[in-house]
């Protein structure tokens, strides 16, 4: 069953609220901002080759290529909400996130540099 699409207005508002307060943003605001930016990523990089995980708020499959259907995906990107939102908004670069260990990426296709920032 597909999830309901997050309205652009609500998603943009959550991102602005998060950007204004970062760690001071409410859990609900962070969750909405993460889910909305993951939604935008999935729309921008349609496909099922890479699974992007931002626990506990969400995960999406994206990037064109071989489809993954069962078990642990061969291409996984995982990070925390603060790091993901920094990547999505451009306040953290992909290479810097990897070098600092804030992003865990495995698999040959687990590189989102071409799709970031999202907003």
N, C-alpha and C positions, 0 to 999 in steps of 0.2 A: 504494500500500500504506500503510495507516494505521500510525502509530507506536504502540508499546505505551504504555498509560497509566502515568504515574509514580504510584506508591503515595503516598497522602497522608502516611503516616508518614515515608517517606524524604524526600519533598519538604519537609515541615515541619521536619525535622531539618536539612536543608541550609540552609534559610532562617535558622534559629536560629544555626547555626554561622557563616554569613556575617555575620549581624547582630552576633555577638560579636566578630568579628575583621576585618570589612570587607576591606580590601586584603590582610590576612594570611591570608585563607581560601585553601585550595588551589584549583587550577584545576578540579579535579573537583567540589569543593563549589560553586564559583561556577557552573559549567556546569549542575549539577543544580538549583540554586536558580533560575537563569534559565529553564531548560526547564520546571520545575514552575510557575512563576508565569505563563509564557506559556500553558501548558496551562489554568491557571485562568482567565486572561483569555479564551481561546477558548471556554471553557465558559460563562462569565458573559455574554459579548458574542457569542453565536453569529451567524455570518454570514461573508461573503466580500468585504466592501466595502473593508476596510482591511488592509493587510499591515504587520505589526509585525516589525521586524528588529532582532535583537540579536547582531550578529556577534562572534565566530565561533560562538556557541552555539546559535542557533535563530531561527526565524521562524514566525509563524502568521498566518492570515487570520481576521479577526473583524469584528464589527459588521454588523448586518442592513442590507440594501440591495441595490443592483445587484451582481450577481456579476461578479467579474473572472476571466477564464480564460486570457488570453494576453498576452505582452509585459510591459512595465513597468506595474504597477498604477497607477491614477490617484490613489490615496490610500495614502501610505506614511508610516510612522513608523519612524525608525531612531535608535538610540542605543547607547552602549556598555553593558557589563554592569553596571558600578557605578551608572550613572545609572538604568538600568532597575530594578535591585533597590531603589534609593532611592525610585523612583516606586511600585513595587509594595508596598513596606512603609510608605509614607507619610512617609518622612523628607525627601522632596523633592516639592513640589507641581508640578502640570502647568504652570501659568503661570510659575513660577520656572524650571523646566527649559527652557521655550521662550525666556524672556527672556535666560537665560545662554548660550544656544546649545548646550546639552548635548543637546537634543532637536532632531532634524531632522524636520519634519512637512510634507508636501506634499499638497495636495488638499483639497477642501471638507469632506470627512468625516473627515479625519485629526486628530481631536480625541478623546483618550481620557480627558478630565477626569471624565466621568460614570462611568467604570469603575475609577478609581484612588482610593485604594489597593486592592490586591487582597487583601492579608493584613493 
